[in-house]
Amino acid sequence: MSSFWRRFFTVEAVVLLSTIVGATEYQEGVPNGRTAAAAIKKPLLGYQLDISRDKVPTMKTLYRIVDLLAACGYNCFQLYMEHTFAYKGHEEAWANASPLTAEEIRALDDYCAERGIELVPNQNSFGHLEKWLELPRYRQLAEVPGGGFPKKGTTMWLKQAHALCPTDPKAFEFIISLWDDLTPNFRSKMLTIHCDEVWDLESDGHGRSWQEVMKKGSQYVWLDFVKKLCAAAEQRGRTVLLDDDMFVRHYPELISKLPSNVIAIDWNYGRRPPGKDFAATTLRLKEAGIPYVVQCGTSGWTSLTGRHANMTNNVREGVTYGRQNGALGFIMSEWGDGGHCQPWITTLPALVYLSHAVKDEWIDDVRLATEVDRLTGTVCGQALLRYQNLYLLDGKPEAGYMSELYRRLSQGEQWMRPDHGMTDEDMKAIFAEWQSAKDSLDLKDAPDWVRDGFATMDLLLESLKLRWKGEHERVRCEMPPRYRALWLRHNRPGGLDDSVKQVFSR
């Protein structure tokens, strides 16, 4: 047993893991009586892939990802879903999304099981349901039908309806009906429901639950709905994985009131102020006796080639404090914000890095590149990391979850103004480093997904260079056909039009 796994099994973790999940009376706010942690029978090392923000992989691609996960020692895989499962009777919600079918999920579940990986059902069950709530049939299930409201106490303006109305019984019945269609296709008895970023409850009078919010507080209206969801999950023999931003970072007074069948997902993808970083949130969960996993990020979304340095810093912080404060495992998440334009190869270094970090092996970039070469069967790792650190040359402090390179490409003429800090010298340095990294590659014998991954990054950087030269019409006209062809070699057509619109249209 490695030093990590020895430290992982603290006295507290052994006590939590010693019971077997069974039919127990629904409880709330009883950390010492929890059974949730027993759902994780060994330290969890997981990967979550967003398939709801435009990019739904083909089955061939999903099988290849599972093979690579197994090669890296992962034992859990999740596909983040909002509307990309072929729910019966809800064809209008997924008709243009190229969803996974029940038969495909069962086949993927079998494939994962044969390789020692648990495929966990994943359906956001409160917020982030824009694709449903924009449709007339579902609009009246929303907290703010039609959207368009300010978040109370901030300058944030939320243009769309994101969340279900928690005081509407039909909204609850709707989400449970989705679970009952989705979950029978999985062996796993866990269910990830997220319930994150439900800002619609703070709509400053625009929401359907506003009277209840004024009486109880938005956090308790959120909690009441989550309790109902958790009770329904427990009735179905399922342990819930629940994103913790609402109750750890924003409303810590809720921690002691969580249902007993909850495992918290402590997520964080970059720098946060003291009190909201992994050091604080993992300790808060430990002291409250809440079983949890730490979720880091690849840092690939809203970038062109990834943000390698941000990813390694994020993993180092998450694993260090998660291990110190009794996390039950670690998840690497890949999101698709901004059209999911980054190719999947940008995820591979993050998966490798986390798989070593959980064993207390803090590998350097030379070792990481070697591991990437081994997994891809070609010499490309060093060049890939150079591509992934191009964003560091933009001349601006690293901040937020969006690289300036992505911002400059996707916002086009609206962003190409002289007051945003990226100079011509910065751009020249970026393109020189890109060309140097590209020249170092020989991909003639590489697998097609590796060649196409680099081709996609090259296309995005070429598009950025045209933006820099002011050739926006060429970007809008010439780049989408090439981008579409590369996308369709490994992914389904659903979401492609939206991706093209977000990345190239301005």
Secondary structure by P-SEA (a helix, b strand, c coil): ccaaaaaaacaaaaaaaccccccccccccccccccccccccccccbbbbbccccccccaaaaaaaaaaaaaacccbbbbbbccccccccccccccccccccaaaaaaaaaaaaaacccbbbbbbccccccccccccccccccccccccccccccccccccccccccccaaaaaaaaaaaaacccccccccccccccccccccccccccaaaaaaaccaaaaaaaaaaaaaaaaaaabbbbbccccccccccccccccccccbbbbcccccccccccccccaaaaaaaabbbbbbbbcccccccccccaaaaaaaaaaaaaaaaaccccbbbbbbbbccccccccccaaaaaaaaaaaaacccccaaaaaaaaaaaaccccaaaaaaaaaccccccccccccccaaaaaaaaccccccccccccaaaaaaaaaaaaaaaaacccccccaaaaaaaaaaaaaaaaaaaaaaccccccccccaaaaaaaaaccccccaaaaaaaacccc
